[in-house]
Each structure stands twice: as structure tokens, then as C-alpha cells.
């Protein structure tokens, strides 16, 4: 352990950050409930050394809420050992809020809104709300996953750790979306398969209107303040235009350095079709890692842009002139746990034109069969449904096609070259990564279990005779309520929890008098 001069910097010393970080000892919450395996303990030792060697002063302990937004606490260097031993507490009501920050469930009145909060199997079951776990907005415990530790490239001497959520008695929080995905991937593993996921995220980046940052818009839970006024950085309509991207080189460089500095598997940064629209792609990884990657990439883009005078948004269809909608295209392939080989490729000697193996066809059929219900997870915002337009490179029908970018599911790499994969194009970039991917696992597994057939591929993806995707969040919620597969897999209480939050969000949307209504009727009738 290196020596340290702990005198204040004003007195010529290195300050308290120079003090070697030591273990917090044994017997804390994490050890008491057996929440870390050997890999976590080894990673914790590495993290302590990195914090000491780099003189980190702060560490962010973060988790993904139900909306896929990072929340958590920033701890000082001195507080980190205790957090590694016993986790970090936070109000459980953070899991009960809609996108405006409004707590949907009456945690201070003894009511539950019809949600008990049990979940997956015995481990996640058990009346989370009625048992008092959320009453009074009592605490949950953020337990760090030490394998996710990173040093933030854009923040001074700051670390970042993703956390899983537990109740104070050591049981997993059923409404922890990261845990829900892990459960579904374990169920898939029990059938002999693993999922690999590749990510394509579209987003918009703007500059403040007039070049002057807008003042903070103060709102309240249930009524957010006005959105900032912004101006586009590009004129749009020139997909993959090299000179257009070159004009954004300063921004692209900032994003590249930030994303790669986090050790994210960045593959490309691209100019998209719409004004001020970009896309980032991440290399395919194990599904759990890919979900973490997507979560951190979104947070990184927004934080880096904000620090450098830009406004980034993963809202699907911003209300800017001539906008183009942003999507999240999720690439999926399944591999055998026994051999490590991909299982979607047709077997050698298959009939000409065969694009997928039987396993691949069954998985694809599951995605199609449960698509209306799954849109709650793939497209969880009111705004995202305004992307489902014909002839728009976004789907509006539940169909599949071979290398067809108008279809909901595009089969890629299945023309004899190997590496067949399924690209679900229905998702929006604001989706919770864990719930989005979990919905695909649930759907695909049901297709495989029941040996469903997807039917023939389409060459007319916007055929009005084909089954339509839900036209609104409300329609998607109705479809989810009517599809028992998700309640069986995730837990009925989990589905009820999420639909209650989303129905409250949609009710606020319906109650709001929009600018369209004002312009349409105020001076006309």
C-alpha cells in the first residue's frame, strides 16, 4: 500500500483522497445474505486498488429504475468501504413512480393500488406491498455489482458502479428490472441456450436555442416543466452523409472518447436521416452485458452532451420541425450452452431458400405471437407509438421479412453466409434495456416451447391486411393484460405493477389539453 500525505491540499498535502482505501471488514448486509460470489469479491479487491491508485474521491452507486433511468447516490471515498459491505439505502418509492416523478401507489395510506409486488418463483414472490415492504416509502438496499465498476472519463476522480436491488431482509426486489432480466436469462439457460444481443440506438442532439442554455424549467410530480428550446445541428435528409458527420466532429469526438473510455463496445457513430439525428451501435454481447451497455451508453451520451452545451434526447419523436423518429433496433441470436454455436442458422443441406433453423423459426414465431403485449416493454412511452408509421423504415405491422427494414422483425445474415440473427425494429430508444430484452426472451421461449411457426416472410411489410402493432400505449397495455405468458414468466404482480404505472401515465396524457387541440378548436368553434 502506498504512503500518503493526508494533509489538506491547502497545506501542501494530497488531501483525504490519498488515504489508502481499506476493506470495510466482514459481517455486513452483503455477506450476511450471501449476495456476492467469488467473482464479486475478487472484483471488489480490484476496485479498492483502483480507487486507491487513481485517488478517486467519489463513487456513484446507481441502478436502473422501471423506466430505464439511472438513479442512486454518490458516496465519498471514505463511505465506499461501508457501501461495499452493506450496500446503499434508497427510498423504495423510487420503484413506484411514473415518468414525471409522481408516486403512483398510495404508500402512506396503506393502500396498494391492487399490486402486491410478488414476482418470479419463490425467490421473488411474497406480497411486496401488502407485506409492508413499500409502506411508508421504506428503504430498499442497492447492492453493488463490482464487475460493473468503471472510472468516469468526463467527471473528475469519480467511479461508477451498477447495483442490484434488495429488501432489508435480503430478498431480491421483485421490481428490480436488472434482476428480472437475469431471471429470464437463467430460465433460458435451463433449456440449454444463451442469448446474444446487439444494440442500435438512434437519438437526437441539439444546441440550445440562440446558443444560450435555457433556465431550469421547474415543474412538479405529475406536471413537468416546459421542455428546453433547442435548435438542430444538421438539416437532415442526408443519411450517412460523410461531410454532415464531419461538421459534427467535435461532438462525435466527445462521444467517442466518453463511450470508449467506459469500455463500452462501441462499433460506430453514424449520421441518421433526421435533422440532428445520430445513431450509435454496440457490438453484440451476452444479453445481460448488452443491457448494461445500453443503459450506460444512454446515460453517457446525455451527460457528456449536457456538460458540453448540447441537449441529447432518446425520446422517439421530438416535436421539432421535420423530425424523424428514433428507434432501438435489437439484434438477437441464440447459441447452445453445450457447444457455444449459434443455433439460428439453417443446417447444411437445408432446402434452398431456408433462412432459419427450426429453433430460429420457433423463436421468431414467439416474437410475432406476443408482439402486441411486448410493445409495453419495447415501446413504453406515449410518444413512441407516433413512430409506427407506414413507409417510414419503422414497422406498423406484426410481420417478418428477409433483410426487409420495413418489417417488425428483420432476418439478417441468413443467405448462406451464416450468423443468422433477428432484428426487432419495433423498440424505441427510451425503453428500459432490461425489460425490453426480457420481453424478447419471454416471447422467444414460448415460441420454442410450443414450436410455433412464423409463416412465410413478407415482401409487403405495410400491408393493411396484416395484424397491426398497437396504435397507442393504452392499446399495448390492454394487449399485455390479455396475454398470460408475461404474467406467468415475470409474475402477475410485476405485470400489474408496471401496467398500473403506465396507465397512470397515459391518464395524465389524456387529461392534458394539447397544443394541437388549442390550435384546432380554440378559434374555430
C-alpha positions as CSV (number, residue, x, y, z in Angstrom):
1,X,0.0,0.0,0.0
2,X,1.5,3.3,-1.0
3,X,2.3,6.0,1.6
4,X,0.0,9.0,1.7
5,X,0.3,12.7,2.7
6,X,-3.2,13.2,4.1
7,X,-2.8,16.9,5.0
8,X,-5.3,19.3,3.3
9,X,-4.2,20.3,-0.1
10,X,-4.1,24.0,1.0
11,X,-1.3,22.9,3.4
12,X,0.7,21.1,0.6
13,X,-0.7,17.6,1.2
14,X,-2.6,15.3,-1.1
15,X,-5.9,15.6,0.9
16,X,-8.0,12.7,2.2
17,X,-8.2,11.1,-1.2
18,X,-4.6,10.0,-0.7
19,X,-5.6,7.7,2.2
20,X,-5.4,4.1,1.1
21,X,-8.9,2.5,0.9
22,X,-9.1,-0.5,3.1
23,X,-11.6,-3.2,3.4
24,X,-14.7,-2.4,5.5
25,X,-14.4,-5.8,7.1
26,X,-16.9,-8.7,7.3
27,X,-20.3,-9.2,8.7
28,X,-22.3,-6.7,6.7
29,X,-25.5,-7.0,4.7
30,X,-23.8,-8.4,1.6
31,X,-22.0,-11.2,3.5
32,X,-24.9,-11.9,5.9
33,X,-27.2,-12.7,3.0
34,X,-24.6,-14.3,0.7
35,X,-25.1,-11.8,-2.1
36,X,-21.6,-11.9,-3.6
37,X,-19.9,-14.9,-5.2
38,X,-16.1,-15.3,-5.5
39,X,-16.0,-13.2,-8.7
40,X,-17.6,-10.3,-6.9
41,X,-15.2,-10.5,-4.0
42,X,-12.2,-10.6,-6.4
43,X,-13.7,-7.6,-8.3
44,X,-14.1,-5.7,-5.0
45,X,-10.5,-6.1,-4.2
46,X,-9.6,-4.7,-7.7
47,X,-11.9,-1.8,-7.2
48,X,-10.4,-0.9,-3.9
49,X,-6.9,-0.9,-5.5
50,X,-8.1,1.3,-8.5
51,X,-9.8,3.8,-6.2
52,X,-6.6,4.0,-4.1
53,X,-4.2,4.2,-7.1
54,X,-6.2,6.8,-9.0
55,X,-7.1,8.8,-5.9
56,X,-10.8,8.7,-6.7
57,X,-12.8,10.9,-4.4
58,X,-16.4,9.9,-5.3
59,X,-18.2,6.8,-6.5
60,X,-21.7,6.7,-7.9
61,X,-23.8,3.8,-6.8
62,X,-26.6,3.6,-9.5
63,X,-29.5,1.4,-10.5
64,X,-32.0,1.3,-13.4
65,X,-35.5,2.3,-12.3
66,X,-38.6,1.0,-14.1
67,X,-38.1,3.5,-16.9
68,X,-34.5,2.5,-17.5
69,X,-33.3,5.8,-16.0
70,X,-30.3,5.7,-13.7
71,X,-30.9,6.7,-10.0
72,X,-28.7,6.3,-7.0
73,X,-26.3,8.1,-4.6
74,X,-22.8,9.5,-4.9
75,X,-20.7,8.5,-2.0
76,X,-17.4,9.9,-0.8
77,X,-14.3,7.8,-0.8
78,X,-14.5,7.3,2.9
79,X,-18.0,5.9,2.7
80,X,-17.2,3.4,-0.1
81,X,-15.9,0.5,2.2
82,X,-19.2,0.6,4.2
83,X,-21.2,0.6,1.0
84,X,-19.3,-2.5,-0.3
85,X,-20.0,-4.2,3.0
86,X,-23.7,-3.3,3.5
87,X,-24.9,-1.6,0.3
88,X,-26.6,1.8,0.0
89,X,-30.1,2.5,1.0
90,X,-32.7,4.5,-1.0
91,X,-36.5,5.1,-0.8
92,X,-38.4,2.1,-2.2
93,X,-41.0,4.6,-3.6
94,X,-38.4,5.2,-6.5
95,X,-39.8,2.0,-7.9
96,X,-43.4,3.2,-7.8
97,X,-43.1,6.4,-9.9
98,X,-44.2,7.4,-13.3
99,X,-42.0,9.3,-15.7
100,X,-43.0,12.7,-14.1
101,X,-41.7,11.6,-10.7
102,X,-45.2,11.1,-9.3
103,X,-45.6,8.2,-7.0
104,X,-48.5,6.2,-8.4
105,X,-49.2,4.0,-5.4
106,X,-50.5,5.3,-2.1
107,X,-47.6,4.3,0.1
108,X,-48.7,6.5,3.0
109,X,-52.3,5.3,3.2
110,X,-52.0,1.6,3.5
111,X,-53.5,1.0,0.0
112,X,-51.7,-1.0,-2.6
113,X,-53.5,0.0,-5.8
114,X,-54.1,-3.7,-6.5
115,X,-50.4,-4.5,-6.7
116,X,-48.8,-6.9,-4.2
117,X,-45.4,-7.0,-5.7
118,X,-44.6,-10.7,-5.7
119,X,-42.9,-12.0,-8.7
120,X,-40.8,-14.7,-10.2
121,X,-40.9,-18.0,-8.5
122,X,-40.4,-18.4,-4.7
123,X,-37.3,-16.2,-4.6
124,X,-39.2,-13.2,-5.9
125,X,-42.7,-13.9,-4.6
126,X,-44.3,-12.7,-1.5
127,X,-46.6,-9.7,-1.4
128,X,-44.1,-6.9,-1.7
129,X,-46.6,-4.1,-1.0
130,X,-49.2,-5.8,1.2
131,X,-46.4,-7.2,3.3
132,X,-45.3,-3.7,4.2
133,X,-42.1,-3.7,2.0
134,X,-43.1,-0.5,0.3
135,X,-45.3,1.0,3.0
136,X,-44.2,4.4,4.1
137,X,-41.6,4.6,1.3
138,X,-39.3,2.4,3.4
139,X,-35.8,1.6,2.2
140,X,-34.5,-0.7,-0.5
141,X,-30.8,-1.7,-0.5
142,X,-28.6,-1.0,-3.5
143,X,-26.0,-3.8,-3.6
144,X,-23.1,-3.0,-6.0
145,X,-22.2,-5.4,-8.8
146,X,-18.5,-5.0,-8.5
147,X,-17.9,-6.4,-12.0
148,X,-19.5,-3.3,-13.5
149,X,-17.2,-0.7,-11.9
150,X,-15.8,2.0,-14.2
151,X,-14.0,5.3,-13.8
152,X,-16.0,8.1,-15.5
153,X,-13.9,9.7,-18.3
154,X,-15.8,13.0,-18.0
155,X,-16.1,13.5,-14.3
156,X,-13.1,14.3,-12.0
157,X,-11.9,11.4,-9.9
158,X,-15.3,9.7,-10.0
159,X,-16.2,6.0,-10.2
160,X,-19.4,4.4,-11.3
161,X,-21.0,1.1,-10.2
162,X,-24.3,-0.5,-11.2
163,X,-26.3,-2.0,-8.4
164,X,-29.0,-4.7,-7.9
165,X,-31.9,-4.1,-5.5
166,X,-32.8,-5.9,-2.4
167,X,-35.2,-5.5,0.5
168,X,-33.8,-5.1,4.0
169,X,-34.4,-8.8,4.8
170,X,-32.1,-9.8,1.9
171,X,-34.7,-10.9,-0.5
172,X,-34.4,-9.6,-4.1
173,X,-36.7,-6.7,-5.0
174,X,-39.2,-8.1,-7.5
175,X,-39.4,-4.8,-9.3
176,X,-35.6,-4.6,-10.0
177,X,-35.6,-4.7,-13.8
178,X,-32.0,-5.9,-13.9
179,X,-32.9,-8.8,-11.7
180,X,-35.9,-9.6,-13.8
181,X,-33.8,-9.9,-16.9
182,X,-31.3,-12.1,-15.1
183,X,-34.1,-14.4,-14.0
184,X,-35.3,-14.8,-17.6
185,X,-31.9,-15.5,-18.9
186,X,-31.4,-18.1,-16.2
187,X,-34.7,-19.7,-17.4
188,X,-33.4,-19.7,-21.0
189,X,-30.1,-21.2,-19.8
190,X,-32.1,-24.0,-18.1
191,X,-33.3,-25.0,-21.6
192,X,-29.7,-25.2,-22.9
193,X,-29.4,-21.8,-24.6
194,X,-27.9,-18.3,-24.1
195,X,-28.9,-15.1,-25.8
196,X,-26.6,-12.7,-27.6
197,X,-27.7,-9.1,-28.2
198,X,-26.5,-6.3,-30.4
199,X,-27.7,-2.7,-30.0
200,X,-28.5,0.1,-32.4
201,X,-29.7,3.2,-30.7
202,X,-30.9,6.3,-32.5
203,X,-31.1,9.7,-30.8
204,X,-31.2,13.4,-31.3
205,X,-28.6,16.0,-30.2
206,X,-29.4,19.8,-30.3
207,X,-27.9,23.0,-29.3
208,X,-29.7,25.5,-27.1
209,X,-31.9,28.0,-29.0
210,X,-29.9,31.1,-29.6
211,X,-26.8,29.4,-28.3
212,X,-27.8,30.2,-24.7
213,X,-28.7,27.4,-22.3
214,X,-32.3,27.6,-21.1
215,X,-33.0,28.2,-17.5
216,X,-34.1,25.2,-15.5
217,X,-37.8,24.5,-16.0
218,X,-39.3,23.9,-12.6
219,X,-42.3,21.5,-12.6
220,X,-43.8,19.2,-10.1
221,X,-44.7,15.5,-9.9
222,X,-47.4,14.9,-12.5
223,X,-46.7,18.1,-14.3
224,X,-43.1,18.5,-15.6
225,X,-42.0,22.0,-16.6
226,X,-41.6,23.1,-20.2
227,X,-39.0,21.4,-22.4
228,X,-35.9,23.4,-23.3
229,X,-36.0,25.4,-26.5
230,X,-33.4,23.9,-29.0
231,X,-32.1,24.2,-32.5
232,X,-30.9,21.4,-34.8
233,X,-27.3,20.8,-35.6
234,X,-27.9,19.3,-39.0
235,X,-30.6,19.8,-41.7
236,X,-31.4,16.2,-42.2
237,X,-32.5,14.1,-45.2
238,X,-28.9,13.1,-45.9
239,X,-28.4,9.6,-44.4
240,X,-24.8,8.7,-43.7
241,X,-23.6,11.9,-45.3
242,X,-19.8,12.0,-44.5
243,X,-19.5,15.8,-44.7
244,X,-22.5,16.1,-42.5
245,X,-20.9,13.9,-39.9
246,X,-17.6,15.7,-40.3
247,X,-19.3,19.0,-39.4
248,X,-20.2,17.3,-36.1
249,X,-16.7,16.0,-35.5
250,X,-16.2,17.9,-32.2
251,X,-19.4,16.3,-30.8
252,X,-18.6,12.9,-32.3
253,X,-15.1,13.0,-30.7
254,X,-16.6,13.8,-27.3
255,X,-19.0,10.9,-27.6
256,X,-16.3,8.5,-28.9
257,X,-13.9,9.3,-26.1
258,X,-16.6,9.1,-23.4
259,X,-18.1,5.8,-24.6
260,X,-14.9,4.0,-25.2
261,X,-13.5,5.4,-22.0
262,X,-16.2,3.5,-20.2
263,X,-15.0,0.3,-22.0
264,X,-18.3,0.1,-23.9
265,X,-18.1,-2.0,-27.1
266,X,-18.8,1.0,-29.4
267,X,-18.9,-0.1,-33.0
268,X,-20.0,3.1,-34.8
269,X,-21.3,6.6,-34.5
270,X,-23.4,7.5,-37.6
271,X,-25.4,10.4,-39.1
272,X,-29.0,9.4,-39.3
273,X,-31.8,10.6,-41.6
274,X,-33.5,13.2,-39.5
275,X,-32.3,16.7,-38.5
276,X,-29.9,16.5,-35.6
277,X,-30.3,12.7,-35.5
278,X,-27.4,10.3,-34.8
279,X,-27.1,6.6,-34.2
280,X,-24.7,4.6,-32.1
281,X,-24.2,0.8,-32.4
282,X,-22.6,-1.5,-29.9
283,X,-21.0,-4.9,-30.7
284,X,-23.1,-8.0,-29.9
285,X,-22.5,-9.3,-26.3
286,X,-24.1,-11.6,-23.8
287,X,-27.6,-10.3,-23.2
288,X,-27.1,-9.2,-19.6
289,X,-23.9,-7.3,-20.6
290,X,-25.7,-5.8,-23.6
291,X,-28.4,-4.4,-21.3
292,X,-25.9,-2.8,-19.0
293,X,-24.1,-1.4,-22.1
294,X,-27.2,0.2,-23.5
295,X,-28.1,1.7,-20.1
296,X,-24.7,3.2,-19.6
297,X,-24.4,4.4,-23.2
298,X,-27.6,6.4,-23.0
299,X,-26.6,8.0,-19.7
300,X,-23.1,8.8,-21.0
301,X,-24.4,10.5,-24.1
302,X,-26.8,12.7,-22.2
303,X,-24.2,13.6,-19.5
304,X,-21.4,14.3,-22.0
305,X,-23.7,16.4,-24.2
306,X,-25.0,18.4,-21.2
307,X,-21.5,19.1,-19.9
308,X,-20.6,20.5,-23.4
309,X,-23.5,22.7,-24.1
310,X,-25.7,20.2,-26.1
311,X,-29.1,18.6,-25.4
312,X,-29.3,14.9,-26.2
313,X,-32.6,13.0,-26.1
314,X,-33.6,9.4,-26.6
315,X,-37.3,10.5,-26.9
316,X,-38.6,8.7,-30.0
317,X,-40.3,11.6,-31.8
318,X,-39.4,15.1,-30.6
319,X,-41.6,17.9,-31.5
320,X,-39.1,19.6,-33.8
321,X,-39.6,20.7,-37.4
322,X,-39.3,17.9,-40.0
323,X,-38.2,15.4,-37.3
324,X,-37.5,11.8,-37.9
325,X,-38.4,9.2,-35.3
326,X,-35.7,7.4,-33.4
327,X,-35.8,3.7,-32.8
328,X,-33.9,1.0,-31.0
329,X,-33.2,-2.0,-33.2
330,X,-32.4,-5.0,-31.1
331,X,-30.4,-7.8,-32.8
332,X,-30.8,-11.3,-31.2
333,X,-29.2,-14.6,-31.7
334,X,-29.3,-17.8,-29.6
335,X,-26.4,-20.1,-29.0
336,X,-26.1,-23.6,-27.5
337,X,-24.7,-23.6,-24.0
338,X,-23.2,-27.1,-24.7
339,X,-21.3,-26.1,-27.8
340,X,-21.3,-22.3,-27.9
341,X,-22.5,-22.5,-31.5
342,X,-25.2,-20.2,-32.9
343,X,-28.5,-22.2,-33.4
344,X,-30.5,-19.9,-35.8
345,X,-28.5,-20.9,-38.9
346,X,-30.2,-23.5,-41.1
347,X,-28.4,-26.8,-41.2
348,X,-26.1,-27.6,-44.1
349,X,-28.1,-29.3,-46.8
350,X,-31.3,-27.4,-46.0
351,X,-33.8,-26.7,-48.7
352,X,-32.9,-23.7,-51.0
353,X,-34.4,-20.5,-49.5
354,X,-34.4,-21.8,-46.0
355,X,-33.4,-18.8,-43.8
356,X,-33.6,-20.1,-40.3
357,X,-33.2,-23.3,-38.3
358,X,-36.3,-24.8,-36.7
359,X,-35.2,-23.3,-33.4
360,X,-34.8,-19.9,-35.1
361,X,-38.2,-20.1,-36.7
362,X,-39.9,-21.0,-33.4
363,X,-38.1,-18.2,-31.6
364,X,-39.2,-15.8,-34.3
365,X,-42.8,-17.0,-34.2
366,X,-42.8,-16.3,-30.4
367,X,-41.7,-12.7,-31.1
368,X,-44.6,-12.3,-33.5
369,X,-47.2,-14.0,-31.4
370,X,-46.6,-11.8,-28.4
371,X,-45.6,-8.6,-30.2
372,X,-48.7,-6.6,-29.2
373,X,-48.2,-7.3,-25.5
374,X,-44.4,-6.9,-25.7
375,X,-44.7,-3.4,-27.0
376,X,-45.3,-2.2,-23.4
377,X,-41.7,-3.2,-22.9
378,X,-40.2,-2.3,-26.3
379,X,-42.1,1.0,-26.6
380,X,-43.1,2.1,-23.0
381,X,-43.8,5.8,-23.7
382,X,-46.9,7.6,-25.1
383,X,-44.6,9.3,-27.6
384,X,-43.1,6.1,-29.0
385,X,-46.3,5.0,-30.7
386,X,-46.1,8.0,-33.0
387,X,-43.2,6.3,-34.7
388,X,-45.3,3.4,-36.0
389,X,-46.0,4.9,-39.4
390,X,-46.2,3.2,-42.9
391,X,-43.4,3.6,-45.4
392,X,-41.1,5.1,-42.7
393,X,-38.4,2.5,-42.1
394,X,-40.3,1.8,-38.8
395,X,-42.8,-1.0,-38.5
396,X,-46.5,-0.7,-38.1
397,X,-47.4,-4.3,-38.7
398,X,-46.6,-7.6,-36.9
399,X,-44.7,-9.2,-39.8
400,X,-41.2,-10.5,-40.6
401,X,-39.1,-10.3,-43.6
402,X,-35.7,-11.3,-45.0
403,X,-33.4,-8.2,-44.9
404,X,-36.5,-6.0,-45.0
405,X,-36.2,-2.8,-43.0
406,X,-40.0,-2.2,-43.1
407,X,-40.8,-5.4,-41.2
408,X,-41.1,-5.6,-37.5
409,X,-38.6,-8.4,-37.4
410,X,-35.9,-8.4,-40.0
411,X,-33.9,-11.7,-40.5
412,X,-30.3,-10.8,-41.2
413,X,-27.3,-12.9,-42.3
414,X,-29.4,-15.9,-43.4
415,X,-28.5,-16.0,-47.1
416,X,-25.9,-18.8,-46.8
417,X,-23.2,-16.7,-45.0
418,X,-24.0,-17.9,-41.5
419,X,-24.6,-15.8,-38.4
420,X,-28.3,-15.6,-38.8
421,X,-29.9,-13.2,-36.3
422,X,-33.3,-11.5,-35.7
423,X,-33.5,-7.7,-35.6
424,X,-36.6,-6.5,-33.8
425,X,-37.2,-3.0,-35.2
426,X,-40.3,-2.1,-33.0
427,X,-38.4,-0.7,-30.0
428,X,-37.9,2.9,-29.0
429,X,-34.6,4.2,-27.6
430,X,-36.2,5.2,-24.4
431,X,-37.1,1.6,-23.4
432,X,-35.8,0.1,-20.3
433,X,-33.0,-2.2,-21.6
434,X,-33.6,-5.0,-19.1
435,X,-37.4,-5.1,-19.7
436,X,-37.0,-4.8,-23.5
437,X,-34.6,-7.8,-23.7
438,X,-36.6,-9.7,-21.0
439,X,-39.7,-9.4,-23.2
440,X,-37.9,-10.9,-26.1
441,X,-36.7,-13.8,-24.0
442,X,-40.2,-14.5,-22.7
443,X,-41.7,-14.3,-26.2
444,X,-39.0,-16.4,-27.9
445,X,-39.0,-19.1,-25.2
446,X,-42.8,-19.5,-25.6
447,X,-42.4,-19.8,-29.3
448,X,-39.7,-22.5,-28.8
449,X,-41.7,-24.4,-26.2
450,X,-44.8,-24.5,-28.3
451,X,-42.9,-25.0,-31.6
452,X,-44.8,-22.1,-33.2
453,X,-44.4,-21.3,-36.9
454,X,-43.9,-17.7,-38.1
455,X,-45.5,-18.3,-41.5
456,X,-43.9,-17.0,-44.7
457,X,-41.8,-13.8,-44.8
458,X,-43.4,-10.7,-46.2
459,X,-42.4,-8.6,-49.1
460,X,-45.1,-6.0,-48.3
461,X,-44.4,-5.0,-44.7
462,X,-47.1,-2.3,-44.6
463,X,-49.9,-4.4,-46.0
464,X,-53.0,-3.2,-44.2
465,X,-54.4,-6.7,-44.1
466,X,-51.6,-7.8,-41.7
467,X,-52.0,-7.5,-38.0
468,X,-51.2,-4.0,-36.8
469,X,-49.0,-3.1,-33.9
470,X,-50.8,-1.3,-31.1
471,X,-51.6,2.3,-32.0
472,X,-51.2,3.7,-28.5
473,X,-49.7,2.8,-25.1
474,X,-53.3,2.1,-23.9
475,X,-53.8,-0.5,-26.6
476,X,-50.5,-2.1,-25.8
477,X,-51.4,-2.3,-22.1
478,X,-54.7,-4.0,-23.0
479,X,-52.8,-6.5,-25.0
480,X,-50.4,-7.2,-22.1
481,X,-53.3,-7.7,-19.7
482,X,-54.8,-10.2,-22.2
483,X,-51.5,-12.2,-22.7
484,X,-50.9,-14.6,-19.8
485,X,-47.4,-15.5,-21.0
486,X,-45.8,-12.4,-19.5
487,X,-47.6,-12.8,-16.1
488,X,-46.6,-16.4,-16.0
489,X,-43.0,-15.7,-16.7
490,X,-42.4,-12.4,-14.9
491,X,-45.0,-12.7,-12.2
492,X,-48.5,-11.3,-12.2
493,X,-47.6,-8.7,-9.6
494,X,-44.8,-7.5,-11.7
495,X,-47.1,-7.0,-14.7
496,X,-49.7,-5.4,-12.6
497,X,-47.1,-3.0,-11.1
498,X,-45.8,-1.9,-14.5
499,X,-49.3,-1.6,-16.1
500,X,-50.6,0.4,-13.1
501,X,-47.7,2.9,-13.5
502,X,-48.1,3.1,-17.3
503,X,-51.9,3.5,-17.1
504,X,-51.5,6.4,-14.7
505,X,-49.0,8.0,-17.1
506,X,-51.5,7.5,-20.0
507,X,-54.3,9.0,-18.0
508,X,-52.3,12.2,-17.4
509,X,-51.6,12.3,-21.2
510,X,-55.4,12.1,-21.9
511,X,-56.2,14.8,-19.4
512,X,-53.8,17.3,-20.9
513,X,-55.1,19.8,-23.3
514,X,-52.5,19.7,-26.1
515,X,-51.2,22.4,-28.4
516,X,-52.9,20.6,-31.3
517,X,-56.3,20.8,-29.6
518,X,-55.8,24.5,-28.8
519,X,-54.8,25.4,-32.4
520,X,-57.5,23.1,-33.9
521,X,-60.6,24.3,-32.0
522,X,-60.0,27.5,-29.9
523,X,-60.5,29.9,-32.8
524,X,-62.8,27.7,-34.8
525,X,-65.8,26.9,-32.6
